[in-house]
Amino acid sequence: MTTFFTILLFIFAISLIILVLIQPDRSRGMSGALGTGASNTVFGVSPDGGPLVKITEVVAALFIVTALLLYIFS
């Protein structure tokens, strides 16, 4: 049972790393540092980040649940 959760945890860890690395950069340069980052919402850019952010959140939650289950069963 612990072998299954270890393999699952490894798969979630690798996929979480890949998902974070393929996301576009969110930094807004100097305008973000000065607090004037409202231009993204004015010009129609969605502040939520899109579906890639949602997938990353789900994989991160699965990673945490798998790590807790591995701790409980070990």
CHARMM internal coordinates of N, CA and C (Angstrom, degrees):
IC EDIT
DIST 1 N 1 CA 1.4534
DIST 1 CA 1 C 1.5321
ANGL 1 N 1 CA 1 C 110.93
DIST 1 C 2 N 1.3335
ANGL 1 CA 1 C 2 N 116.00
DIHE 1 N 1 CA 1 C 2 N -41.29
DIST 2 N 2 CA 1.4635
ANGL 1 C 2 N 2 CA 118.00
DIHE 1 CA 1 C 2 N 2 CA 179.75
DIST 2 CA 2 C 1.5238
ANGL 2 N 2 CA 2 C 111.66
DIHE 1 C 2 N 2 CA 2 C -69.15
DIST 2 C 3 N 1.3234
ANGL 2 CA 2 C 3 N 117.03
DIHE 2 N 2 CA 2 C 3 N -29.38
DIST 3 N 3 CA 1.4631
ANGL 2 C 3 N 3 CA 119.78
DIHE 2 CA 2 C 3 N 3 CA 177.61
DIST 3 CA 3 C 1.5203
ANGL 3 N 3 CA 3 C 110.67
DIHE 2 C 3 N 3 CA 3 C -65.78
DIST 3 C 4 N 1.3215
ANGL 3 CA 3 C 4 N 116.41
DIHE 3 N 3 CA 3 C 4 N -40.53
DIST 4 N 4 CA 1.4584
ANGL 3 C 4 N 4 CA 121.19
DIHE 3 CA 3 C 4 N 4 CA 178.16
DIST 4 CA 4 C 1.5249
ANGL 4 N 4 CA 4 C 111.05
DIHE 3 C 4 N 4 CA 4 C -61.40
DIST 4 C 5 N 1.3415
ANGL 4 CA 4 C 5 N 117.02
DIHE 4 N 4 CA 4 C 5 N -46.70
DIST 5 N 5 CA 1.4635
ANGL 4 C 5 N 5 CA 120.52
DIHE 4 CA 4 C 5 N 5 CA -179.42
DIST 5 CA 5 C 1.5308
ANGL 5 N 5 CA 5 C 111.79
DIHE 4 C 5 N 5 CA 5 C -69.73
DIST 5 C 6 N 1.3137
ANGL 5 CA 5 C 6 N 117.55
DIHE 5 N 5 CA 5 C 6 N -30.67
DIST 6 N 6 CA 1.4582
ANGL 5 C 6 N 6 CA 120.21
DIHE 5 CA 5 C 6 N 6 CA 176.57
DIST 6 CA 6 C 1.5223
ANGL 6 N 6 CA 6 C 110.91
DIHE 5 C 6 N 6 CA 6 C -67.37
DIST 6 C 7 N 1.3219
ANGL 6 CA 6 C 7 N 116.38
DIHE 6 N 6 CA 6 C 7 N -43.26
DIST 7 N 7 CA 1.4713
ANGL 6 C 7 N 7 CA 120.20
DIHE 6 CA 6 C 7 N 7 CA 177.76
DIST 7 CA 7 C 1.5219
ANGL 7 N 7 CA 7 C 110.24
DIHE 6 C 7 N 7 CA 7 C -65.70
DIST 7 C 8 N 1.3104
ANGL 7 CA 7 C 8 N 117.07
DIHE 7 N 7 CA 7 C 8 N -41.45
DIST 8 N 8 CA 1.4631
ANGL 7 C 8 N 8 CA 121.20
DIHE 7 CA 7 C 8 N 8 CA 178.24
DIST 8 CA 8 C 1.5252
ANGL 8 N 8 CA 8 C 111.18
DIHE 7 C 8 N 8 CA 8 C -63.63
DIST 8 C 9 N 1.3262
ANGL 8 CA 8 C 9 N 116.61
DIHE 8 N 8 CA 8 C 9 N -40.96
DIST 9 N 9 CA 1.4642
ANGL 8 C 9 N 9 CA 121.01
DIHE 8 CA 8 C 9 N 9 CA 178.27
DIST 9 CA 9 C 1.5247
ANGL 9 N 9 CA 9 C 110.87
DIHE 8 C 9 N 9 CA 9 C -64.03
DIST 9 C 10 N 1.3216
ANGL 9 CA 9 C 10 N 116.67
DIHE 9 N 9 CA 9 C 10 N -39.67
DIST 10 N 10 CA 1.4588
ANGL 9 C 10 N 10 CA 121.25
DIHE 9 CA 9 C 10 N 10 CA 178.04
DIST 10 CA 10 C 1.5278
ANGL 10 N 10 CA 10 C 110.78
DIHE 9 C 10 N 10 CA 10 C -64.16
DIST 10 C 11 N 1.3135
ANGL 10 CA 10 C 11 N 117.26
DIHE 10 N 10 CA 10 C 11 N -42.63
DIST 11 N 11 CA 1.4702
ANGL 10 C 11 N 11 CA 121.32
DIHE 10 CA 10 C 11 N 11 CA 179.00
DIST 11 CA 11 C 1.5201
ANGL 11 N 11 CA 11 C 110.83
DIHE 10 C 11 N 11 CA 11 C -63.48
DIST 11 C 12 N 1.3422
ANGL 11 CA 11 C 12 N 116.84
DIHE 11 N 11 CA 11 C 12 N -43.83
DIST 12 N 12 CA 1.4653
ANGL 11 C 12 N 12 CA 120.21
DIHE 11 CA 11 C 12 N 12 CA 178.71
DIST 12 CA 12 C 1.5194
ANGL 12 N 12 CA 12 C 111.14
DIHE 11 C 12 N 12 CA 12 C -65.96
DIST 12 C 13 N 1.3278
ANGL 12 CA 12 C 13 N 117.66
DIHE 12 N 12 CA 12 C 13 N -36.35
DIST 13 N 13 CA 1.4632
ANGL 12 C 13 N 13 CA 120.52
DIHE 12 CA 12 C 13 N 13 CA -179.90
DIST 13 CA 13 C 1.5262
ANGL 13 N 13 CA 13 C 110.98
DIHE 12 C 13 N 13 CA 13 C -66.07
DIST 13 C 14 N 1.3216
ANGL 13 CA 13 C 14 N 116.80
DIHE 13 N 13 CA 13 C 14 N -45.47
DIST 14 N 14 CA 1.4651
ANGL 13 C 14 N 14 CA 120.28
DIHE 13 CA 13 C 14 N 14 CA 179.63
DIST 14 CA 14 C 1.5281
ANGL 14 N 14 CA 14 C 110.88
DIHE 13 C 14 N 14 CA 14 C -65.29
DIST 14 C 15 N 1.3176
ANGL 14 CA 14 C 15 N 117.14
DIHE 14 N 14 CA 14 C 15 N -42.64
DIST 15 N 15 CA 1.4641
ANGL 14 C 15 N 15 CA 119.21
DIHE 14 CA 14 C 15 N 15 CA -179.92
DIST 15 CA 15 C 1.5248
ANGL 15 N 15 CA 15 C 111.39
DIHE 14 C 15 N 15 CA 15 C -68.62
DIST 15 C 16 N 1.3256
ANGL 15 CA 15 C 16 N 117.90
DIHE 15 N 15 CA 15 C 16 N -32.47
DIST 16 N 16 CA 1.4566
ANGL 15 C 16 N 16 CA 120.55
DIHE 15 CA 15 C 16 N 16 CA 176.98
DIST 16 CA 16 C 1.5273
ANGL 16 N 16 CA 16 C 110.91
DIHE 15 C 16 N 16 CA 16 C -67.96
DIST 16 C 17 N 1.3095
ANGL 16 CA 16 C 17 N 117.08
DIHE 16 N 16 CA 16 C 17 N -39.91
DIST 17 N 17 CA 1.4678
ANGL 16 C 17 N 17 CA 120.84
DIHE 16 CA 16 C 17 N 17 CA 176.67
DIST 17 CA 17 C 1.5188
ANGL 17 N 17 CA 17 C 110.20
DIHE 16 C 17 N 17 CA 17 C -62.22
DIST 17 C 18 N 1.3212
ANGL 17 CA 17 C 18 N 116.88
DIHE 17 N 17 CA 17 C 18 N -45.46
DIST 18 N 18 CA 1.4640
ANGL 17 C 18 N 18 CA 120.82
DIHE 17 CA 17 C 18 N 18 CA -179.17
DIST 18 CA 18 C 1.5224
ANGL 18 N 18 CA 18 C 111.03
DIHE 17 C 18 N 18 CA 18 C -64.45
DIST 18 C 19 N 1.3278
ANGL 18 CA 18 C 19 N 117.11
DIHE 18 N 18 CA 18 C 19 N -42.95
DIST 19 N 19 CA 1.4608
ANGL 18 C 19 N 19 CA 120.47
DIHE 18 CA 18 C 19 N 19 CA -179.63
DIST 19 CA 19 C 1.5236
ANGL 19 N 19 CA 19 C 112.03
DIHE 18 C 19 N 19 CA 19 C -63.68
DIST 19 C 20 N 1.3130
ANGL 19 CA 19 C 20 N 117.60
DIHE 19 N 19 CA 19 C 20 N -38.73
DIST 20 N 20 CA 1.4614
ANGL 19 C 20 N 20 CA 119.88
DIHE 19 CA 19 C 20 N 20 CA 178.98
DIST 20 CA 20 C 1.5236
ANGL 20 N 20 CA 20 C 110.79
DIHE 19 C 20 N 20 CA 20 C -69.08
DIST 20 C 21 N 1.3202
ANGL 20 CA 20 C 21 N 116.49
DIHE 20 N 20 CA 20 C 21 N -37.84
DIST 21 N 21 CA 1.4609
ANGL 20 C 21 N 21 CA 119.09
DIHE 20 CA 20 C 21 N 21 CA -177.78
DIST 21 CA 21 C 1.5226
ANGL 21 N 21 CA 21 C 113.73
DIHE 20 C 21 N 21 CA 21 C -72.45
DIST 21 C 22 N 1.3348
ANGL 21 CA 21 C 22 N 118.41
DIHE 21 N 21 CA 21 C 22 N -27.33
DIST 22 N 22 CA 1.4678
ANGL 21 C 22 N 22 CA 118.83
DIHE 21 CA 21 C 22 N 22 CA -178.41
DIST 22 CA 22 C 1.5225
ANGL 22 N 22 CA 22 C 113.10
DIHE 21 C 22 N 22 CA 22 C -88.97
DIST 22 C 23 N 1.3238
ANGL 22 CA 22 C 23 N 117.26
DIHE 22 N 22 CA 22 C 23 N -3.03
DIST 23 N 23 CA 1.4610
ANGL 22 C 23 N 23 CA 118.76
DIHE 22 CA 22 C 23 N 23 CA 178.81
DIST 23 CA 23 C 1.5186
ANGL 23 N 23 CA 23 C 110.41
DIHE 22 C 23 N 23 CA 23 C -73.79
DIST 23 C 24 N 1.3316
ANGL 23 CA 23 C 24 N 116.60
DIHE 23 N 23 CA 23 C 24 N 145.43
DIST 24 N 24 CA 1.4682
ANGL 23 C 24 N 24 CA 119.19
DIHE 23 CA 23 C 24 N 24 CA 179.13
DIST 24 CA 24 C 1.5277
ANGL 24 N 24 CA 24 C 110.99
DIHE 23 C 24 N 24 CA 24 C -69.57
DIST 24 C 25 N 1.3137
ANGL 24 CA 24 C 25 N 115.03
DIHE 24 N 24 CA 24 C 25 N 156.72
DIST 25 N 25 CA 1.4583
ANGL 24 C 25 N 25 CA 121.65
DIHE 24 CA 24 C 25 N 25 CA -179.20
DIST 25 CA 25 C 1.5276
ANGL 25 N 25 CA 25 C 110.00
DIHE 24 C 25 N 25 CA 25 C -68.02
DIST 25 C 26 N 1.3259
ANGL 25 CA 25 C 26 N 116.58
DIHE 25 N 25 CA 25 C 26 N 134.33
DIST 26 N 26 CA 1.4653
ANGL 25 C 26 N 26 CA 120.32
DIHE 25 CA 25 C 26 N 26 CA -179.03
DIST 26 CA 26 C 1.5120
ANGL 26 N 26 CA 26 C 112.82
DIHE 25 C 26 N 26 CA 26 C -100.76
DIST 26 C 27 N 1.3067
ANGL 26 CA 26 C 27 N 117.93
DIHE 26 N 26 CA 26 C 27 N -3.71
DIST 27 N 27 CA 1.4608
ANGL 26 C 27 N 27 CA 118.82
DIHE 26 CA 26 C 27 N 27 CA -176.95
DIST 27 CA 27 C 1.5243
ANGL 27 N 27 CA 27 C 109.43
DIHE 26 C 27 N 27 CA 27 C -68.67
DIST 27 C 28 N 1.3138
ANGL 27 CA 27 C 28 N 114.69
DIHE 27 N 27 CA 27 C 28 N 142.66
DIST 28 N 28 CA 1.4550
ANGL 27 C 28 N 28 CA 119.89
DIHE 27 CA 27 C 28 N 28 CA -178.02
DIST 28 CA 28 C 1.5212
ANGL 28 N 28 CA 28 C 111.46
DIHE 27 C 28 N 28 CA 28 C -107.85
DIST 28 C 29 N 1.3173
ANGL 28 CA 28 C 29 N 116.06
DIHE 28 N 28 CA 28 C 29 N 17.36
DIST 29 N 29 CA 1.4508
ANGL 28 C 29 N 29 CA 119.46
DIHE 28 CA 28 C 29 N 29 CA 177.66
DIST 29 CA 29 C 1.5138
ANGL 29 N 29 CA 29 C 112.14
DIHE 28 C 29 N 29 CA 29 C 68.13
DIST 29 C 30 N 1.3164
ANGL 29 CA 29 C 30 N 116.49
DIHE 29 N 29 CA 29 C 30 N -140.16
DIST 30 N 30 CA 1.4565
ANGL 29 C 30 N 30 CA 121.60
DIHE 29 CA 29 C 30 N 30 CA -176.39
DIST 30 CA 30 C 1.5214
ANGL 30 N 30 CA 30 C 111.98
DIHE 29 C 30 N 30 CA 30 C -69.90
DIST 30 C 31 N 1.3220
ANGL 30 CA 30 C 31 N 118.10
DIHE 30 N 30 CA 30 C 31 N -30.38
DIST 31 N 31 CA 1.4685
ANGL 30 C 31 N 31 CA 119.57
DIHE 30 CA 30 C 31 N 31 CA -179.87
DIST 31 CA 31 C 1.5199
ANGL 31 N 31 CA 31 C 111.03
DIHE 30 C 31 N 31 CA 31 C -67.60
DIST 31 C 32 N 1.3255
ANGL 31 CA 31 C 32 N 118.15
DIHE 31 N 31 CA 31 C 32 N -32.88
DIST 32 N 32 CA 1.4544
ANGL 31 C 32 N 32 CA 120.66
DIHE 31 CA 31 C 32 N 32 CA 176.36
DIST 32 CA 32 C 1.5057
ANGL 32 N 32 CA 32 C 112.05
DIHE 31 C 32 N 32 CA 32 C -71.52
DIST 32 C 33 N 1.3283
ANGL 32 CA 32 C 33 N 117.48
DIHE 32 N 32 CA 32 C 33 N -33.65
DIST 33 N 33 CA 1.4578
ANGL 32 C 33 N 33 CA 121.19
DIHE 32 CA 32 C 33 N 33 CA 179.02
DIST 33 CA 33 C 1.5218
ANGL 33 N 33 CA 33 C 111.77
DIHE 32 C 33 N 33 CA 33 C -70.80
DIST 33 C 34 N 1.3249
ANGL 33 CA 33 C 34 N 116.91
DIHE 33 N 33 CA 33 C 34 N -30.62
DIST 34 N 34 CA 1.4581
ANGL 33 C 34 N 34 CA 120.43
DIHE 33 CA 33 C 34 N 34 CA -178.77
DIST 34 CA 34 C 1.5188
ANGL 34 N 34 CA 34 C 113.01
DIHE 33 C 34 N 34 CA 34 C -90.00
DIST 34 C 35 N 1.3025
ANGL 34 CA 34 C 35 N 117.43
DIHE 34 N 34 CA 34 C 35 N -3.29
DIST 35 N 35 CA 1.4568
ANGL 34 C 35 N 35 CA 119.74
DIHE 34 CA 34 C 35 N 35 CA 176.96
DIST 35 CA 35 C 1.5036
ANGL 35 N 35 CA 35 C 114.60
DIHE 34 C 35 N 35 CA 35 C 87.52
DIST 35 C 36 N 1.3026
ANGL 35 CA 35 C 36 N 118.74
DIHE 35 N 35 CA 35 C 36 N 12.59
DIST 36 N 36 CA 1.4687
ANGL 35 C 36 N 36 CA 120.88
DIHE 35 CA 35 C 36 N 36 CA 179.91
DIST 36 CA 36 C 1.5186
ANGL 36 N 36 CA 36 C 109.74
DIHE 35 C 36 N 36 CA 36 C -106.90
DIST 36 C 37 N 1.3180
ANGL 36 CA 36 C 37 N 117.18
DIHE 36 N 36 CA 36 C 37 N 51.79
DIST 37 N 37 CA 1.4500
ANGL 36 C 37 N 37 CA 121.08
DIHE 36 CA 36 C 37 N 37 CA -177.00
DIST 37 CA 37 C 1.5092
ANGL 37 N 37 CA 37 C 114.20
DIHE 36 C 37 N 37 CA 37 C -90.87
DIST 37 C 38 N 1.3135
ANGL 37 CA 37 C 38 N 118.25
DIHE 37 N 37 CA 37 C 38 N 16.79
DIST 38 N 38 CA 1.4561
ANGL 37 C 38 N 38 CA 121.27
DIHE 37 CA 37 C 38 N 38 CA -178.07
DIST 38 CA 38 C 1.5180
ANGL 38 N 38 CA 38 C 112.61
DIHE 37 C 38 N 38 CA 38 C -78.76
DIST 38 C 39 N 1.3200
ANGL 38 CA 38 C 39 N 118.07
DIHE 38 N 38 CA 38 C 39 N -6.78
DIST 39 N 39 CA 1.4661
ANGL 38 C 39 N 39 CA 119.92
DIHE 38 CA 38 C 39 N 39 CA -177.24
DIST 39 CA 39 C 1.5239
ANGL 39 N 39 CA 39 C 111.87
DIHE 38 C 39 N 39 CA 39 C -66.89
DIST 39 C 40 N 1.3338
ANGL 39 CA 39 C 40 N 117.96
DIHE 39 N 39 CA 39 C 40 N -25.32
DIST 40 N 40 CA 1.4666
ANGL 39 C 40 N 40 CA 119.90
DIHE 39 CA 39 C 40 N 40 CA 179.11
DIST 40 CA 40 C 1.5174
ANGL 40 N 40 CA 40 C 111.32
DIHE 39 C 40 N 40 CA 40 C -66.69
DIST 40 C 41 N 1.3132
ANGL 40 CA 40 C 41 N 118.09
DIHE 40 N 40 CA 40 C 41 N -39.01
DIST 41 N 41 CA 1.4553
ANGL 40 C 41 N 41 CA 119.71
DIHE 40 CA 40 C 41 N 41 CA -179.91
DIST 41 CA 41 C 1.5244
ANGL 41 N 41 CA 41 C 111.50
DIHE 40 C 41 N 41 CA 41 C -76.89
DIST 41 C 42 N 1.3220
ANGL 41 CA 41 C 42 N 118.00
DIHE 41 N 41 CA 41 C 42 N -27.24
DIST 42 N 42 CA 1.4612
ANGL 41 C 42 N 42 CA 121.31
DIHE 41 CA 41 C 42 N 42 CA 178.32
DIST 42 CA 42 C 1.5214
ANGL 42 N 42 CA 42 C 110.32
DIHE 41 C 42 N 42 CA 42 C -68.51
DIST 42 C 43 N 1.3165
ANGL 42 CA 42 C 43 N 116.99
DIHE 42 N 42 CA 42 C 43 N -39.33
DIST 43 N 43 CA 1.4598
ANGL 42 C 43 N 43 CA 120.68
DIHE 42 CA 42 C 43 N 43 CA -176.09
DIST 43 CA 43 C 1.5134
ANGL 43 N 43 CA 43 C 113.23
DIHE 42 C 43 N 43 CA 43 C -92.09
DIST 43 C 44 N 1.3176
ANGL 43 CA 43 C 44 N 118.89
DIHE 43 N 43 CA 43 C 44 N 9.40
DIST 44 N 44 CA 1.4450
ANGL 43 C 44 N 44 CA 121.51
DIHE 43 CA 43 C 44 N 44 CA 170.82
DIST 44 CA 44 C 1.5059
ANGL 44 N 44 CA 44 C 116.57
DIHE 43 C 44 N 44 CA 44 C 93.99
DIST 44 C 45 N 1.3096
ANGL 44 CA 44 C 45 N 119.72
DIHE 44 N 44 CA 44 C 45 N 8.71
DIST 45 N 45 CA 1.4531
ANGL 44 C 45 N 45 CA 121.21
DIHE 44 CA 44 C 45 N 45 CA 177.62
DIST 45 CA 45 C 1.5183
ANGL 45 N 45 CA 45 C 108.45
DIHE 44 C 45 N 45 CA 45 C -81.63
DIST 45 C 46 N 1.2990
ANGL 45 CA 45 C 46 N 116.42
DIHE 45 N 45 CA 45 C 46 N 128.89
DIST 46 N 46 CA 1.4602
ANGL 45 C 46 N 46 CA 121.15
DIHE 45 CA 45 C 46 N 46 CA -177.15
DIST 46 CA 46 C 1.5277
ANGL 46 N 46 CA 46 C 110.73
DIHE 45 C 46 N 46 CA 46 C -71.51
DIST 46 C 47 N 1.3234
ANGL 46 CA 46 C 47 N 119.03
DIHE 46 N 46 CA 46 C 47 N 126.96
DIST 47 N 47 CA 1.4577
ANGL 46 C 47 N 47 CA 120.62
DIHE 46 CA 46 C 47 N 47 CA -178.29
DIST 47 CA 47 C 1.5236
ANGL 47 N 47 CA 47 C 113.63
DIHE 46 C 47 N 47 CA 47 C -76.49
DIST 47 C 48 N 1.3253
ANGL 47 CA 47 C 48 N 118.81
DIHE 47 N 47 CA 47 C 48 N -12.39
DIST 48 N 48 CA 1.4626
ANGL 47 C 48 N 48 CA 120.44
DIHE 47 CA 47 C 48 N 48 CA -176.80
DIST 48 CA 48 C 1.5189
ANGL 48 N 48 CA 48 C 113.09
DIHE 47 C 48 N 48 CA 48 C -77.92
DIST 48 C 49 N 1.3115
ANGL 48 CA 48 C 49 N 119.64
DIHE 48 N 48 CA 48 C 49 N -18.52
DIST 49 N 49 CA 1.4537
ANGL 48 C 49 N 49 CA 121.94
DIHE 48 CA 48 C 49 N 49 CA 175.71
DIST 49 CA 49 C 1.5086
ANGL 49 N 49 CA 49 C 114.81
DIHE 48 C 49 N 49 CA 49 C 97.72
DIST 49 C 50 N 1.2985
ANGL 49 CA 49 C 50 N 119.30
DIHE 49 N 49 CA 49 C 50 N -11.83
DIST 50 N 50 CA 1.4531
ANGL 49 C 50 N 50 CA 121.42
DIHE 49 CA 49 C 50 N 50 CA 176.47
DIST 50 CA 50 C 1.5165
ANGL 50 N 50 CA 50 C 113.88
DIHE 49 C 50 N 50 CA 50 C 90.07
DIST 50 C 51 N 1.3195
ANGL 50 CA 50 C 51 N 115.56
DIHE 50 N 50 CA 50 C 51 N -170.70
DIST 51 N 51 CA 1.4662
ANGL 50 C 51 N 51 CA 120.04
DIHE 50 CA 50 C 51 N 51 CA -175.18
DIST 51 CA 51 C 1.5299
ANGL 51 N 51 CA 51 C 113.87
DIHE 50 C 51 N 51 CA 51 C -70.14
DIST 51 C 52 N 1.3168
ANGL 51 CA 51 C 52 N 117.51
DIHE 51 N 51 CA 51 C 52 N -24.85
DIST 52 N 52 CA 1.4636
ANGL 51 C 52 N 52 CA 119.74
DIHE 51 CA 51 C 52 N 52 CA 179.98
DIST 52 CA 52 C 1.5256
ANGL 52 N 52 CA 52 C 111.44
DIHE 51 C 52 N 52 CA 52 C -65.20
DIST 52 C 53 N 1.3253
ANGL 52 CA 52 C 53 N 116.74
DIHE 52 N 52 CA 52 C 53 N -35.18
DIST 53 N 53 CA 1.4640
ANGL 52 C 53 N 53 CA 120.96
DIHE 52 CA 52 C 53 N 53 CA 177.51
DIST 53 CA 53 C 1.5291
ANGL 53 N 53 CA 53 C 109.95
DIHE 52 C 53 N 53 CA 53 C -68.56
DIST 53 C 54 N 1.3107
ANGL 53 CA 53 C 54 N 117.41
DIHE 53 N 53 CA 53 C 54 N -39.21
DIST 54 N 54 CA 1.4703
ANGL 53 C 54 N 54 CA 120.83
DIHE 53 CA 53 C 54 N 54 CA 178.84
DIST 54 CA 54 C 1.5312
ANGL 54 N 54 CA 54 C 111.10
DIHE 53 C 54 N 54 CA 54 C -64.87
DIST 54 C 55 N 1.3263
ANGL 54 CA 54 C 55 N 116.74
DIHE 54 N 54 CA 54 C 55 N -40.96
DIST 55 N 55 CA 1.4652
ANGL 54 C 55 N 55 CA 120.40
DIHE 54 CA 54 C 55 N 55 CA 178.31
DIST 55 CA 55 C 1.5232
ANGL 55 N 55 CA 55 C 109.91
DIHE 54 C 55 N 55 CA 55 C -64.54
DIST 55 C 56 N 1.3312
ANGL 55 CA 55 C 56 N 116.90
DIHE 55 N 55 CA 55 C 56 N -40.12
DIST 56 N 56 CA 1.4590
ANGL 55 C 56 N 56 CA 121.14
DIHE 55 CA 55 C 56 N 56 CA 178.50
DIST 56 CA 56 C 1.5245
ANGL 56 N 56 CA 56 C 110.97
DIHE 55 C 56 N 56 CA 56 C -63.39
DIST 56 C 57 N 1.3219
ANGL 56 CA 56 C 57 N 117.01
DIHE 56 N 56 CA 56 C 57 N -39.88
DIST 57 N 57 CA 1.4628
ANGL 56 C 57 N 57 CA 120.66
DIHE 56 CA 56 C 57 N 57 CA 178.33
DIST 57 CA 57 C 1.5269
ANGL 57 N 57 CA 57 C 111.16
DIHE 56 C 57 N 57 CA 57 C -63.94
DIST 57 C 58 N 1.3241
ANGL 57 CA 57 C 58 N 116.97
DIHE 57 N 57 CA 57 C 58 N -41.41
DIST 58 N 58 CA 1.4635
ANGL 57 C 58 N 58 CA 120.89
DIHE 57 CA 57 C 58 N 58 CA 179.68
DIST 58 CA 58 C 1.5243
ANGL 58 N 58 CA 58 C 110.84
DIHE 57 C 58 N 58 CA 58 C -65.52
DIST 58 C 59 N 1.3310
ANGL 58 CA 58 C 59 N 116.58
DIHE 58 N 58 CA 58 C 59 N -44.49
DIST 59 N 59 CA 1.4649
ANGL 58 C 59 N 59 CA 120.03
DIHE 58 CA 58 C 59 N 59 CA -179.90
DIST 59 CA 59 C 1.5315
ANGL 59 N 59 CA 59 C 110.26
DIHE 58 C 59 N 59 CA 59 C -65.69
DIST 59 C 60 N 1.3230
ANGL 59 CA 59 C 60 N 117.68
DIHE 59 N 59 CA 59 C 60 N -37.16
DIST 60 N 60 CA 1.4644
ANGL 59 C 60 N 60 CA 120.52
DIHE 59 CA 59 C 60 N 60 CA 177.36
DIST 60 CA 60 C 1.5272
ANGL 60 N 60 CA 60 C 110.86
DIHE 59 C 60 N 60 CA 60 C -65.04
DIST 60 C 61 N 1.3271
ANGL 60 CA 60 C 61 N 116.95
DIHE 60 N 60 CA 60 C 61 N -40.87
DIST 61 N 61 CA 1.4692
ANGL 60 C 61 N 61 CA 119.98
DIHE 60 CA 60 C 61 N 61 CA 177.62
DIST 61 CA 61 C 1.5283
ANGL 61 N 61 CA 61 C 110.83
DIHE 60 C 61 N 61 CA 61 C -65.09
DIST 61 C 62 N 1.3308
ANGL 61 CA 61 C 62 N 117.24
DIHE 61 N 61 CA 61 C 62 N -41.17
DIST 62 N 62 CA 1.4684
ANGL 61 C 62 N 62 CA 120.47
DIHE 61 CA 61 C 62 N 62 CA 177.10
DIST 62 CA 62 C 1.5278
ANGL 62 N 62 CA 62 C 111.38
DIHE 61 C 62 N 62 CA 62 C -64.40
DIST 62 C 63 N 1.3241
ANGL 62 CA 62 C 63 N 116.89
DIHE 62 N 62 CA 62 C 63 N -35.87
DIST 63 N 63 CA 1.4562
ANGL 62 C 63 N 63 CA 121.42
DIHE 62 CA 62 C 63 N 63 CA 177.26
DIST 63 CA 63 C 1.5326
ANGL 63 N 63 CA 63 C 110.49
DIHE 62 C 63 N 63 CA 63 C -62.92
DIST 63 C 64 N 1.3229
ANGL 63 CA 63 C 64 N 116.42
DIHE 63 N 63 CA 63 C 64 N -44.62
DIST 64 N 64 CA 1.4672
ANGL 63 C 64 N 64 CA 120.53
DIHE 63 CA 63 C 64 N 64 CA -179.34
DIST 64 CA 64 C 1.5229
ANGL 64 N 64 CA 64 C 110.92
DIHE 63 C 64 N 64 CA 64 C -66.40
DIST 64 C 65 N 1.3298
ANGL 64 CA 64 C 65 N 116.99
DIHE 64 N 64 CA 64 C 65 N -43.46
DIST 65 N 65 CA 1.4689
ANGL 64 C 65 N 65 CA 120.55
DIHE 64 CA 64 C 65 N 65 CA 179.70
DIST 65 CA 65 C 1.5272
ANGL 65 N 65 CA 65 C 110.44
DIHE 64 C 65 N 65 CA 65 C -63.99
DIST 65 C 66 N 1.3184
ANGL 65 CA 65 C 66 N 116.88
DIHE 65 N 65 CA 65 C 66 N -41.43
DIST 66 N 66 CA 1.4648
ANGL 65 C 66 N 66 CA 120.54
DIHE 65 CA 65 C 66 N 66 CA 179.12
DIST 66 CA 66 C 1.5273
ANGL 66 N 66 CA 66 C 110.83
DIHE 65 C 66 N 66 CA 66 C -65.52
DIST 66 C 67 N 1.3198
ANGL 66 CA 66 C 67 N 117.60
DIHE 66 N 66 CA 66 C 67 N -39.67
DIST 67 N 67 CA 1.4610
ANGL 66 C 67 N 67 CA 120.20
DIHE 66 CA 66 C 67 N 67 CA 178.16
DIST 67 CA 67 C 1.5214
ANGL 67 N 67 CA 67 C 111.16
DIHE 66 C 67 N 67 CA 67 C -64.94
DIST 67 C 68 N 1.3252
ANGL 67 CA 67 C 68 N 117.06
DIHE 67 N 67 CA 67 C 68 N -39.73
DIST 68 N 68 CA 1.4723
ANGL 67 C 68 N 68 CA 120.10
DIHE 67 CA 67 C 68 N 68 CA 177.10
DIST 68 CA 68 C 1.5230
ANGL 68 N 68 CA 68 C 111.47
DIHE 67 C 68 N 68 CA 68 C -66.75
DIST 68 C 69 N 1.3129
ANGL 68 CA 68 C 69 N 117.22
DIHE 68 N 68 CA 68 C 69 N -40.86
DIST 69 N 69 CA 1.4621
ANGL 68 C 69 N 69 CA 120.25
DIHE 68 CA 68 C 69 N 69 CA 177.98
DIST 69 CA 69 C 1.5366
ANGL 69 N 69 CA 69 C 111.43
DIHE 68 C 69 N 69 CA 69 C -65.59
DIST 69 C 70 N 1.3108
ANGL 69 CA 69 C 70 N 115.43
DIHE 69 N 69 CA 69 C 70 N -37.79
DIST 70 N 70 CA 1.4747
ANGL 69 C 70 N 70 CA 119.03
DIHE 69 CA 69 C 70 N 70 CA 176.73
DIST 70 CA 70 C 1.5184
ANGL 70 N 70 CA 70 C 110.84
DIHE 69 C 70 N 70 CA 70 C -65.03
DIST 70 C 71 N 1.3200
ANGL 70 CA 70 C 71 N 117.17
DIHE 70 N 70 CA 70 C 71 N -37.72
DIST 71 N 71 CA 1.4584
ANGL 70 C 71 N 71 CA 120.96
DIHE 70 CA 70 C 71 N 71 CA 176.75
DIST 71 CA 71 C 1.5246
ANGL 71 N 71 CA 71 C 111.15
DIHE 70 C 71 N 71 CA 71 C -65.94
DIST 71 C 72 N 1.3236
ANGL 71 CA 71 C 72 N 116.82
DIHE 71 N 71 CA 71 C 72 N -41.38
DIST 72 N 72 CA 1.4691
ANGL 71 C 72 N 72 CA 120.41
DIHE 71 CA 71 C 72 N 72 CA -178.24
DIST 72 CA 72 C 1.5196
ANGL 72 N 72 CA 72 C 111.19
DIHE 71 C 72 N 72 CA 72 C -68.04
DIST 72 C 73 N 1.3247
ANGL 72 CA 72 C 73 N 117.40
DIHE 72 N 72 CA 72 C 73 N -41.56
DIST 73 N 73 CA 1.4725
ANGL 72 C 73 N 73 CA 120.08
DIHE 72 CA 72 C 73 N 73 CA -176.31
DIST 73 CA 73 C 1.5252
ANGL 73 N 73 CA 73 C 114.48
DIHE 72 C 73 N 73 CA 73 C -82.75
DIST 73 C 74 N 1.3276
ANGL 73 CA 73 C 74 N 116.93
DIHE 73 N 73 CA 73 C 74 N -10.99
DIST 74 N 74 CA 1.4712
ANGL 73 C 74 N 74 CA 118.32
DIHE 73 CA 73 C 74 N 74 CA -179.54
DIST 74 CA 74 C 1.5226
ANGL 74 N 74 CA 74 C 112.71
DIHE 73 C 74 N 74 CA 74 C -92.01
END
COOR INIT
IC SEED 1 N 1 CA 1 C
IC BUILD
